[in-house]
Amino acid sequence: MLTAGDEYPLHQTPEPMAVSGGNRNFYDRYFFNGYSADGGIFFAAALGVYPQLDIMDAAFCVSVDGKQHNLRASKRMSSERLDLQVGPITIEIVEPLQQIRIVIGDNDGPVTADITLTTRHNPIEEPRFIRREGPRLMMDYTRLTQNGNWSGMIKLDGQEIDVAGCRGTRDRSWGIRPIGAPESQPPPAGPFPQFWWLWTPLNFDSHCCFFHSNDDGDGEPWNRRGVVDAIDASTLEFDPKAIDLSYHNGSRRIKQVRMETGSGSLLITPRTGDAKRTFYMSGLGYLHPEWNHGMDHGDLEVAHDVITLDPEPAIDMTTIHIQALSDAVLTVDGQEHHGLGVVEQLFIGPHETSGLSGIMDPAS
């Protein structure tokens, strides 16, 4: 089964590029976000390739004036992994690891776009994510992350929004994690008995900072990395002994995060007091009941909807996974740097060290 991908010297096995091992949950994914300094606009995009399911899906979302506009598309890809267009959504690799373009063509929804992300530094490779539930392999993937500057234009209901001056983050991940239709026989403990995920990519004028942690129910990390990248200079690795965090009462949303970085400290304060500064990852398909990643919608399906951003939403699978626009203060060798980024949070099940219990019981 030969495809255009076989023209490129990227093979890892004797198989054609259309083949990606034997695990039906193999995926290959792009993610992007962007935001203005005042938080007036927040946008995000994603594209996923699922070779064993022969499906490619994509989404583009933009939040303005308290409403999140979501455009989603899915296609059967005929094993062609290099055709990165799904309906009106296209990703173009202008220069690998340096510049990526996203084009949203005409569609039945109110959003079109032509925007480009130019990265600010070399990619950060996160530790390989390997997670089992009992004997079953649930996750085995690699991710790289980069911060960058945006340029170009988004149109919403005919209004032009210039994204010059917006910063954001992109990542690339590939490997194995649950995708597509639910398994007919999930693990005895259930498909998501516990998952605690904190991800904080941050932009400063002269630095980029990354911290993430996957913790178990006791609050012990099973995957964690911290990096302070001084642009065009040094890179500092850090592993805090503890994360000092607090939640808003009656929710599972982070109020503040503080940690030591070795040469200083990091203080992150999400703007979750204002619902307009909260992005729902369900817009990109994460945990969405219909548009979860890798679902089969036929040869081509395009859909759009609007979420009104609620300051006190019900706690469920469509609202539990968010990115909160956040202010950040990075102290390096006694000097403070003020910046902006996101706190991505997905907290399902208990996390003893921070006081969470039950599957979705709110913090008190």
C-alpha positions in Angstrom: 0.0 0.0 0.0 2.2 2.8 -1.3 1.4 6.5 -0.6 3.1 9.8 -1.1 4.8 9.4 2.2 7.0 6.7 0.8 8.8 9.3 -1.2 10.4 10.7 2.0 13.3 9.0 3.8 11.3 8.6 7.0 10.7 4.8 7.2 11.4 3.1 10.5 10.4 -0.4 9.5 10.4 -2.4 6.2 6.7 -1.6 5.9 5.3 1.2 3.7 4.5 4.5 5.5 0.8 3.7 5.5 1.5 1.0 8.1 2.1 2.0 11.7 2.6 -1.1 13.7 -0.2 -3.3 15.0 -1.9 -1.2 17.8 -5.2 0.3 16.7 -4.6 3.2 19.1 -1.6 4.6 17.3 -1.9 8.3 16.6 0.1 11.3 15.3 -1.0 14.7 16.4 -0.5 18.5 16.1 -1.7 21.0 18.6 -1.6 24.8 18.7 -2.8 27.7 20.9 -2.5 31.5 20.8 -3.6 34.4 22.9 -3.3 38.2 23.0 -1.7 39.8 26.0 -5.0 41.2 27.3 -6.8 37.9 26.8 -9.2 39.5 24.3 -8.7 36.6 21.9 -7.8 33.0 22.5 -7.5 30.5 19.7 -6.5 26.9 19.3 -6.1 24.2 16.6 -5.4 20.5 16.3 -5.1 17.8 13.7 -4.9 14.1 14.4 -3.9 11.2 12.2 -5.0 7.7 13.2 -3.5 5.3 10.6 -4.9 2.0 11.9 -8.4 3.6 11.9 -7.8 5.3 8.5 -9.2 8.5 9.9 -7.8 12.1 10.1 -9.6 14.8 12.1 -9.0 18.5 12.8 -10.5 21.4 14.7 -10.1 25.1 15.0 -11.5 27.2 17.8 -11.5 30.9 18.7 -12.8 32.6 21.8 -14.0 36.2 21.6 -16.4 38.2 23.9 -17.3 35.3 26.1 -18.1 32.8 23.3 -16.0 29.9 22.0 -16.6 29.2 18.3 -15.6 25.6 17.4 -15.1 24.2 13.9 -14.5 20.5 13.6 -13.9 18.2 10.7 -13.2 14.5 10.0 -12.4 12.4 7.0 -11.4 8.9 6.0 -7.9 9.5 4.7 -7.3 6.5 2.4 -3.9 5.8 4.2 -2.5 9.1 2.9 -0.9 10.7 6.0 0.8 13.6 4.2 -2.4 15.2 3.0 -2.9 17.5 6.0 -6.3 18.9 4.9 -9.5 17.9 6.5 -12.4 19.8 4.9 -11.7 23.5 5.4 -8.8 23.0 7.9 -5.3 22.7 6.5 -1.9 22.6 8.2 1.2 23.5 6.1 4.7 22.8 7.4 6.5 25.8 6.0 9.8 24.9 7.7 10.0 21.9 10.1 10.4 22.9 13.7 10.5 26.6 12.7 7.3 27.7 11.0 3.8 26.2 10.7 0.8 27.7 8.8 -2.8 27.1 9.5 -5.5 27.9 6.9 -9.2 27.8 7.6 -11.1 28.0 4.3 -14.7 29.0 3.6 -17.2 26.8 5.4 -20.8 27.0 6.8 -19.5 28.4 10.1 -18.5 32.0 10.9 -14.7 31.4 11.2 -12.0 31.5 8.5 -8.2 32.1 9.1 -4.8 32.3 7.6 -2.2 32.4 10.4 1.4 31.3 10.9 3.3 30.4 14.0 7.1 31.1 14.1 8.8 29.3 16.9 11.0 31.1 19.5 13.4 28.3 20.4 14.5 24.7 19.8 11.9 22.1 20.7 11.6 20.7 24.2 11.2 16.9 24.3 9.1 15.7 27.2 9.9 12.4 28.8 8.3 9.4 27.1 4.8 8.8 28.5 4.2 5.2 29.4 1.2 4.2 31.5 -0.5 0.9 32.2 -3.8 0.1 33.8 -3.1 -3.3 35.3 -1.6 -5.4 32.5 -3.0 -3.2 29.7 -0.9 -0.6 27.9 -2.9 2.6 27.9 -0.3 5.2 26.8 3.1 5.1 25.2 4.0 8.3 23.3 6.5 11.1 22.8 5.8 14.8 22.7 7.8 17.9 21.7 6.7 21.4 22.7 7.7 24.9 21.4 6.5 28.4 22.1 6.2 30.9 19.3 4.8 34.2 17.8 1.8 34.4 15.6 1.1 36.4 12.5 -1.9 36.6 10.1 -5.6 37.1 10.3 -8.7 35.4 11.7 -12.1 36.4 10.4 -15.1 35.9 12.7 -18.5 36.8 11.2 -16.7 39.1 8.8 -14.7 40.9 11.5 -11.0 40.8 10.9 -8.8 39.9 13.9 -5.1 40.6 13.4 -3.1 38.0 15.5 0.2 39.8 15.2 1.6 40.2 18.7 -0.1 37.1 19.9 2.0 34.4 21.5 1.3 30.7 22.1 2.5 27.2 22.1 2.5 24.2 19.7 3.2 20.6 20.4 3.6 17.4 18.4 2.9 14.0 19.9 2.8 10.5 18.5 2.4 7.0 19.8 -0.4 5.2 21.6 -3.2 6.5 23.7 -7.0 5.7 23.7 -8.7 6.9 20.5 -11.8 6.2 18.5 -14.7 4.2 19.6 -14.6 2.9 23.2 -13.2 -0.6 23.7 -15.8 -3.3 24.0 -14.0 -4.6 27.1 -12.3 -1.8 29.0 -10.0 -2.5 32.0 -11.8 -3.7 35.1 -11.1 -0.3 36.8 -12.7 1.6 33.9 -11.2 3.5 31.0 -10.3 6.6 33.2 -10.1 5.5 36.9 -7.7 8.3 37.7 -5.8 10.9 35.6 -4.2 14.1 37.0 -2.5 16.3 34.3 -1.0 19.7 34.7 0.7 21.5 31.8 2.1 25.0 31.9 3.8 26.4 28.8 4.7 30.1 29.5 6.0 32.9 27.4 8.3 35.7 28.7 10.1 38.3 26.7 13.5 36.7 27.1 12.6 33.3 28.4 10.2 30.4 27.8 9.2 28.1 30.6 7.6 24.6 30.6 6.4 22.5 33.4 4.1 19.4 33.3 3.2 16.7 35.7 1.2 13.5 35.5 0.5 12.3 39.0 -1.1 9.1 40.4 -3.9 9.1 43.0 -1.5 9.5 45.9 -0.1 12.6 44.2 3.2 11.0 43.2 4.4 12.0 39.7 4.9 9.2 37.1 5.9 11.7 34.3 7.3 15.2 35.0 9.7 17.7 33.5 10.5 21.4 34.1 12.5 23.6 31.8 13.5 27.3 31.8 14.8 28.2 28.3 16.6 31.5 28.1 16.1 32.4 24.4 19.4 32.0 22.5 21.2 31.2 25.8 21.1 28.6 28.5 18.5 25.9 29.3 17.8 25.0 32.9 16.2 21.8 33.9 14.3 21.7 37.2 12.4 19.1 39.2 10.6 20.8 42.1 10.4 18.8 45.4 6.8 19.9 45.7 4.2 21.9 43.8 2.4 24.4 46.0 -1.1 24.7 44.4 -4.6 25.6 45.4 -8.0 25.1 43.8 -11.0 27.4 43.7 -13.6 26.2 46.2 -16.4 24.1 44.7 -14.4 23.3 41.5 -11.4 21.4 40.2 -9.9 24.5 38.7 -6.5 25.7 39.7 -6.3 29.0 41.7 -2.6 29.4 41.9 0.6 27.3 41.3 4.0 28.0 42.9 7.2 26.0 42.6 11.0 26.3 43.0 13.1 26.1 39.8 16.6 25.7 41.1 17.8 29.2 40.3 14.6 30.9 41.4 10.9 30.3 41.5 7.8 30.3 39.3 4.4 31.7 40.3 1.4 31.1 38.0 -2.0 32.6 38.5 -4.8 31.5 36.1 -7.3 34.2 35.2 -10.1 31.8 36.0 -12.1 34.5 37.8 -13.1 35.6 34.3 -14.9 32.8 32.3 -13.8 34.6 29.1 -10.2 33.5 29.8 -11.0 29.8 30.0 -10.7 27.6 26.9 -12.7 24.3 26.8 -10.6 21.5 25.2 -13.8 19.7 24.2 -13.8 22.3 21.4 -10.8 20.4 19.9 -12.5 17.0 20.5 -10.9 16.1 23.8 -13.5 14.0 25.7 -16.3 15.2 23.4 -19.2 12.8 23.3 -19.5 13.0 19.5 -16.2 14.4 18.2 -13.7 12.6 20.4 -10.5 11.9 18.6 -10.5 9.2 15.9 -14.3 8.8 15.7 -15.6 7.7 12.3 -17.9 10.3 10.7 -17.8 8.9 7.2 -15.9 10.1 4.1 -16.1 13.8 5.2 -18.0 15.6 7.9 -17.8 19.2 9.0 -19.6 20.7 12.0 -19.5 23.8 14.1 -21.0 25.1 17.4 -20.7 27.8 20.0 -20.0 27.5 23.7 -21.0 30.3 26.0 -18.2 30.5 28.6 -19.8 30.0 32.0 -18.0 31.2 35.2 -19.5 28.3 37.2 -20.1 25.4 34.8 -21.3 21.9 35.8 -18.4 19.6 36.4 -18.6 17.0 33.6 -16.4 15.5 30.8 -16.9 18.5 28.5 -15.8 21.1 31.1 -13.2 19.2 33.2 -10.4 19.6 30.6 -9.5 23.3 30.1 -6.7 25.7 29.4 -6.8 28.8 31.6 -5.0 31.9 30.4 -2.6 32.7 33.2 -0.2 35.4 34.4 3.2 34.2 35.4 6.2 35.5 37.3 9.5 33.8 36.8 12.4 34.7 39.1 15.9 33.8 37.8 18.9 34.7 39.9 17.0 37.3 41.8 15.5 39.0 38.7 11.7 38.9 38.0 10.3 38.3 34.6 6.6 38.8 33.9 4.8 36.7 31.3 1.7 35.0 30.1 0.8 31.4 29.2 -1.7 28.7 30.0 -2.4 26.2 32.8 -3.9 23.1 31.1 -5.7 21.0 33.7 -7.4 17.6 33.5 -8.1 16.2 36.9 -10.2 13.0 37.0 -10.2 10.9 40.2 -8.4 11.4 43.4 -5.1 13.3 44.1 -4.3 12.9 47.7 -1.6 15.5 48.1 -3.9 18.3 46.9 -7.0 17.2 48.5 -9.1 15.8 45.6 -11.2 12.7 46.1 -13.8 10.8 44.2 -14.1 10.9 40.4 -15.1 14.5 40.0 -15.8 15.7 43.5 -14.9 19.4 43.8 -12.2 20.8 46.0 -13.3 22.3 49.3 
